[in-house]
Amino acid sequence: MNNPGQNDLNAVMQRGYAVDIGGFISRGWEIFQQNLGGFVGYTLLMFLALIVLSFIPIIGSIGVAIISGPLLAGFYIVAFKLMKGQPVEFGDFFKGFQNTYFLPVFLTSLVSSLLMLICYLPGLIMVYGSIIAAAATDSQPNVVLMGIGGIILLIGLIGVVYLSVSYVFAIPLVIGKKMQFWPAMESSRKLIGQKWLSFFAFGVVLFLVYLAGAIACGIGIFFTIPICLCSMAAAYENIIGLPTFDPSQA
């Protein structure tokens, strides 16, 4: 049995699509401007929450892992509503925590992060294993093992970049198609895979936009982060289409 929305995604993959980086960013800027104060305020609150949690030993790290996905989902919920011409309330940003979205969004964030960690794991084990073994025997780390570990880490980085790009539509698919975490992740990977290099270039451009905000005394990130996410929502709109329902009332 197909997952909800899977038939639509199959049709998109069959007909193909174009990645219009400039068009997506231009559309993202338009979306951002429609609720500039809300996006900036929400980004600020999100950062404050994550910073406060990061100062709490152990429990704070768990808290960050739990809320990061739903907080990210809030940007897409509001962006989708704005693109549909629906009125937006500030509380809509927090609808990623409602029952319909919370678990699949959390699992999407968790599983994708774990898969990326696995990419690094062999190299980390080799590098830190060499360091620990050297410390235990009061000797220098094995240069050969350290070098091999470094190479494996670089290979792992390639895997992380591949997955990071491949899963960019995973959370939007949970929101826009009411998909569960694994179908959303796999659908995103297959869809993005058709134009992976183009989406990688899109991601590089968005990173440069983010970097410009970080350089601007750091304050600019409260503007560039939502602009980047609105641009990704615009890409979703152009390639897949907007949800047929009110995403804040799912």
RODO-2510 file (C-alpha; in nm, 4 decimals, decimal comma):
residues 250
     n   res          X          Y          Z
     1     m     0,0000     0,0000     0,0000
     2     n     0,1307     0,3456    -0,0889
     3     n     0,1934     0,5991     0,1839
     4     p    -0,0160     0,9178     0,1805
     5     g     0,1073     1,1418    -0,0967
     6     q     0,3336     0,8745    -0,2464
     7     n     0,1453     0,8682    -0,5775
     8     d     0,2047     1,2421    -0,6182
     9     l     0,5753     1,1983    -0,5465
    10     n     0,6018     0,9132    -0,7954
    11     a     0,4489     1,1414    -1,0585
    12     v     0,7043     1,4133    -0,9780
    13     m     0,9915     1,1658    -1,0096
    14     q     0,8577     1,0359    -1,3398
    15     r     0,8155     1,3760    -1,5030
    16     g     1,1313     1,5273    -1,3525
    17     y     1,1861     1,8819    -1,2307
    18     a     1,4240     2,1772    -1,2510
    19     v     1,6230     2,3325    -0,9665
    20     d     1,5926     2,7104    -1,0029
    21     i     1,8250     2,8306    -0,7274
    22     g     1,7717     3,2012    -0,7926
    23     g     1,3968     3,1557    -0,8228
    24     f     1,3755     2,9581    -0,4990
    25     i     1,5713     3,2194    -0,3037
    26     s     1,3696     3,5048    -0,4552
    27     r     1,0463     3,3283    -0,3602
    28     g     1,1877     3,2519    -0,0149
    29     w     1,2616     3,6222     0,0362
    30     e     0,9019     3,7059    -0,0558
    31     i     0,7702     3,4521     0,1962
    32     f     1,0036     3,5827     0,4673
    33     q     0,8918     3,9421     0,4114
    34     q     0,5270     3,8472     0,4638
    35     n     0,5985     3,7667     0,8294
    36     l     0,9418     3,9148     0,8950
    37     g     0,8806     3,9905     1,2613
    38     g     0,7410     3,6459     1,3302
    39     f     1,0279     3,4630     1,1606
    40     v     1,2970     3,6717     1,3310
    41     g     1,1282     3,6510     1,6716
    42     y     1,0818     3,2747     1,6451
    43     t     1,4444     3,2240     1,5393
    44     l     1,5577     3,4270     1,8400
    45     l     1,3389     3,2241     2,0782
    46     m     1,4627     2,9005     1,9232
    47     f     1,8246     2,9992     1,9783
    48     l     1,7575     3,1058     2,3362
    49     a     1,5874     2,7724     2,4115
    50     l     1,8716     2,5717     2,2593
    51     i     2,1371     2,7781     2,4386
    52     v     1,9661     2,7414     2,7772
    53     l     1,9312     2,3653     2,7292
    54     s     2,2951     2,3326     2,6236
    55     f     2,4051     2,4559     2,9672
    56     i     2,2181     2,1738     3,1441
    57     p     2,4417     1,8645     3,1719
    58     i     2,3131     1,5463     3,0009
    59     i     1,9433     1,6353     3,0292
    60     g     2,0020     1,9490     2,8243
    61     s     2,1590     1,7533     2,5386
    62     i     1,8636     1,5153     2,5396
    63     g     1,6273     1,8127     2,5384
    64     v     1,8046     1,9682     2,2391
    65     a     1,7741     1,6392     2,0481
    66     i     1,4020     1,6195     2,1272
    67     i     1,2993     1,9743     2,0364
    68     s     1,5285     2,0515     1,7403
    69     g     1,3144     1,8726     1,4805
    70     p     0,9774     2,0140     1,5922
    71     l     1,1284     2,3632     1,6145
    72     l     1,2553     2,3315     1,2572
    73     a     0,9139     2,2050     1,1455
    74     g     0,7595     2,5298     1,2706
    75     f     0,9313     2,7271     0,9943
    76     y     0,7799     2,5037     0,7267
    77     i     0,4316     2,5088     0,8788
    78     v     0,4255     2,8887     0,8756
    79     a     0,5901     2,9144     0,5324
    80     f     0,3333     2,6743     0,3839
    81     k     0,0473     2,8754     0,5355
    82     l     0,1850     3,2001     0,3959
    83     m     0,2258     3,0461     0,0508
    84     k    -0,1341     2,9245     0,0668
    85     g    -0,2500     3,2756     0,1554
    86     q    -0,3755     3,1662     0,4973
    87     p    -0,3603     3,3907     0,8059
    88     v    -0,0711     3,3141     1,0384
    89     e    -0,0469     3,3394     1,4167
    90     f     0,2797     3,3294     1,6110
    91     g     0,1600     3,0119     1,7819
    92     d     0,1672     2,8350     1,4429
    93     f     0,5454     2,8205     1,4708
    94     f     0,5058     2,5747     1,7585
    95     k     0,2624     2,3416     1,5809
    96     g     0,5513     2,1036     1,5151
    97     f     0,4930     1,9893     1,8733
    98     q     0,1322     1,8844     1,8146
    99     n     0,0498     1,5135     1,8154
   100     t     0,0225     1,4734     1,4384
   101     y     0,3735     1,5983     1,3698
   102     f     0,5819     1,5578     1,6838
   103     l     0,6779     1,1894     1,6711
   104     p     0,7480     1,1589     1,2956
   105     v     0,9367     1,4900     1,2935
   106     f     1,1390     1,3928     1,6012
   107     l     1,2205     1,0510     1,4533
   108     t     1,3158     1,2069     1,1202
   109     s     1,5601     1,4372     1,2964
   110     l     1,6930     1,1623     1,5242
   111     v     1,7375     0,8882     1,2641
   112     s     1,8968     1,1167     1,0056
   113     s     2,1411     1,2423     1,2711
   114     l     2,2251     0,8856     1,3760
   115     l     2,2885     0,7828     1,0148
   116     m     2,5262     1,0758     0,9761
   117     l     2,7018     0,9815     1,3000
   118     i     2,7476     0,6265     1,1691
   119     c     2,9328     0,7727     0,8701
   120     y     3,1872     0,9227     1,1084
   121     l     3,1997     0,6350     1,3557
   122     p     3,4689     0,4106     1,1957
   123     g     3,7108     0,7008     1,1587
   124     l     3,6410     0,8317     1,5085
   125     i     3,6965     0,4874     1,6589
   126     m     4,0298     0,4505     1,4803
   127     v     4,1577     0,7998     1,5637
   128     y     4,0467     0,8114     1,9267
   129     g     4,1319     0,4441     1,9743
   130     s     4,4896     0,5203     1,8732
   131     i     4,5041     0,8173     2,1100
   132     i     4,3609     0,6205     2,4032
   133     a     4,5903     0,3235     2,3373
   134     a     4,8911     0,5551     2,3247
   135     a     4,7898     0,7241     2,6494
   136     a     4,7462     0,3861     2,8204
   137     t     5,0973     0,2760     2,7214
   138     d     5,2551     0,6188     2,7691
   139     s     5,3656     0,6314     2,4059
   140     q     5,2993     0,8312     2,0919
   141     p     4,9863     0,7562     1,8853
   142     n     5,0418     0,5260     1,5889
   143     v     5,0949     0,7615     1,2953
   144     v     4,9777     0,5074     1,0378
   145     l     4,6535     0,4335     1,2227
   146     m     4,5949     0,8047     1,2778
   147     g     4,6466     0,8706     0,9074
   148     i     4,4122     0,5903     0,8046
   149     g     4,1586     0,7148     1,0583
   150     g     4,1824     1,0636     0,9109
   151     i     4,1186     0,9307     0,5608
   152     i     3,8187     0,7317     0,6850
   153     l     3,6869     1,0480     0,8527
   154     l     3,7098     1,2333     0,5210
   155     i     3,5201     0,9518     0,3501
   156     g     3,2644     0,9733     0,6310
   157     l     3,2320     1,3464     0,5657
   158     i     3,1337     1,2699     0,2070
   159     g     2,8620     1,0403     0,3410
   160     v     2,7396     1,3097     0,5793
   161     v     2,7190     1,5670     0,2999
   162     y     2,5317     1,3183     0,0801
   163     l     2,2751     1,2441     0,3513
   164     s     2,2400     1,6090     0,4567
   165     v     2,1446     1,7086     0,1037
   166     s     1,9338     1,3976     0,0401
   167     y     1,7125     1,4511     0,3453
   168     v     1,6332     1,8227     0,3015
   169     f     1,2723     1,7450     0,2050
   170     a     1,2164     1,4849     0,4800
   171     i     1,0615     1,7154     0,7416
   172     p     0,8656     1,9160     0,4801
   173     l     0,7199     1,5850     0,3557
   174     v     0,6110     1,4948     0,7090
   175     i     0,4325     1,8314     0,7229
   176     g     0,3049     1,8563     0,3669
   177     k     0,2142     1,4918     0,3001
   178     k     0,1559     1,3661     0,6572
   179     m     0,4145     1,0953     0,5981
   180     q     0,5842     0,8884     0,8667
   181     f     0,9544     0,9395     0,9237
   182     w     1,1070     0,6600     0,7151
   183     p     0,8837     0,6982     0,4060
   184     a     0,9519     1,0739     0,4236
   185     m     1,3279     1,0198     0,4462
   186     e     1,3338     0,7656     0,1646
   187     s     1,1054     0,9738    -0,0578
   188     s     1,3249     1,2778    -0,0013
   189     r     1,6409     1,0791    -0,0785
   190     k     1,4990     0,9363    -0,4010
   191     l     1,3535     1,2674    -0,5171
   192     i     1,6626     1,4737    -0,4365
   193     g     1,8775     1,1987    -0,5865
   194     q     1,7497     1,2881    -0,9328
   195     k     1,9114     1,6326    -0,9051
   196     w     2,1543     1,5791    -0,6183
   197     l     2,4345     1,7975    -0,7539
   198     s     2,1909     2,0805    -0,8240
   199     f     2,0571     2,0588    -0,4685
   200     f     2,4129     2,0463    -0,3366
   201     a     2,4812     2,3724    -0,5223
   202     f     2,1568     2,5126    -0,3775
   203     g     2,2749     2,4131    -0,0308
   204     v     2,6130     2,5806    -0,0855
   205     v     2,4418     2,9048    -0,1877
   206     l     2,2140     2,8904     0,1177
   207     f     2,5174     2,8271     0,3385
   208     l     2,6807     3,1396     0,1959
   209     v     2,3625     3,3346     0,2734
   210     y     2,3735     3,1999     0,6294
   211     l     2,7451     3,2810     0,6528
   212     a     2,6783     3,6390     0,5477
   213     g     2,4401     3,6668     0,8417
   214     a     2,6950     3,5182     1,0802
   215     i     2,9605     3,7644     0,9644
   216     a     2,7228     4,0544     1,0323
   217     c     2,8083     4,0499     1,4043
   218     g     2,6139     3,7256     1,4357
   219     i     2,2854     3,9155     1,4480
   220     g     2,2205     3,8552     1,0813
   221     i     2,1595     3,4841     1,1355
   222     f     1,8209     3,5676     1,2859
   223     f     1,7316     3,6892     0,9376
   224     t     1,9310     3,4542     0,7149
   225     i     1,8232     3,1290     0,8847
   226     p     1,4513     3,1870     0,8166
   227     i     1,5320     3,3178     0,4673
   228     c     1,7192     2,9935     0,3925
   229     l     1,4357     2,7787     0,5275
   230     c     1,1737     2,9809     0,3391
   231     s     1,3815     2,9274     0,0244
   232     m     1,3773     2,5520     0,0873
   233     a     1,0002     2,5712     0,1405
   234     a     0,9785     2,7523    -0,1936
   235     a     1,1713     2,4677    -0,3566
   236     y     0,9252     2,2206    -0,2048
   237     e     0,6329     2,4274    -0,3344
   238     n     0,7767     2,4404    -0,6852
   239     i     0,8737     2,0734    -0,7102
   240     i     0,6129     1,8890    -0,5013
   241     g     0,3332     2,1389    -0,4418
   242     l     0,1705     2,2797    -0,1304
   243     p    -0,0362     2,0698     0,1116
   244     t    -0,4079     2,0664     0,0310
   245     f    -0,4941     2,1175     0,3993
   246     d    -0,4133     2,3771     0,6654
   247     p    -0,0753     2,2497     0,7948
   248     s    -0,1349     2,4055     1,1365
   249     q    -0,4613     2,2131     1,1804
   250     a    -0,3403     1,8644     1,0809
***
